[in-house]
Amino acid sequence: MDPVTGAAVVGGAVVAVVGAPLALAAAGFTSAGIAAGSLAASMMSVSAVASGGGVVAGGAVAVCQSIGAVGLSGATAAVASVGAAGGLLARLFF
């Protein structure tokens, strides 16, 4: 792997790991719960209506709130992998 491709992969991983918690917090998934009036609250409402009154365990809203509540400790490797893949794809196509 050439140095530029390696840097793109590492850069993608770093951006994903740093950016994911910021994006989740901005959407309203916080350590104190889902923020009222936020995008997260809207997602939770839609999810609850679609599932008959509750948020589905393991669904997107539940996973995002879990990550927002405790940080990325359990999901860091997955997020870094996605970011690394994004960095690699960006290098291959641009």
N, C-alpha and C positions, 0 to 999 in steps of 0.2 A: 504494500500500500504506500503510495507516495505521500509525502508530508502534508500536502494541501488537502488530500482526501482524509487523512488522519485527523487533521485539524477540524475539518468540516464535521466529522463524526463526533469528536469530542465536544465541539462547540454546540452541536445539536443536542447532545445529552445534557450539557450544562444548562442551556437555555430552557429545556423541558423541565428539568428538576427545579430550577429557580422560578420559572414562570408559572408552573402548575399551581402552587399554593397561592400565588398572587392572583391568578385568574379566578380560582375558586373563591377566595375571599372577596374579590370584586363582585362576583356573581351573588354573594350573600351566604355562602357556606362558611360559617365561622365556628370557632371553638365554643361559643356560647349557644350555638344552634343556628337555625335558618333565620336570617334577618327579615323582619317584616317589610313588605313592599318591594322586595328584591326580585331579581330574576329567579333565584333559588325558590322563593316563596311561590312564584307563578308555576315553576316546574313541579313543586310539591303538590299544588292544587290540582294541576292537570293529571298528575300521576294518581292522586287519591280518587279523583272522579272516575278515571279510566279503570281503576281496579276495584271499584265499589265501596270506597270509603277509607282505605288505608294505603300507605305507601308500601309497595312491594319490597320485601327483603331481598337484597342482592340486585335491585334495580339501579338505574343510573342515579336517581336522586339519593337513594340510601348510600350508595358507594361514595358519591361526591360529598355527602354530609359526613360520612365516616372519615374521609381524608381531611376534610376541613376541620373536623373536631380534634383530631390527634396528629395532624401533620402527615407527611409522606413516608413515615418510617416503614410501614408495611408495603408501600407501593413504589418506593424509590427506584428499585431495579426495573420495574416495568416501565415507569415513566422515562427513565434514562434510556432504556432500550428503544422506545418509540422515538425519542429525541435523536438518538444516534442514527436510527434508520432514516429519519427525516433529513439529518445532516448529510448522510451518504447520498440519498436521492437528490438533494439539492446540488451536491457536487457533481453527480452524474449527468444531470440535465442542464446545469447552468455554468 
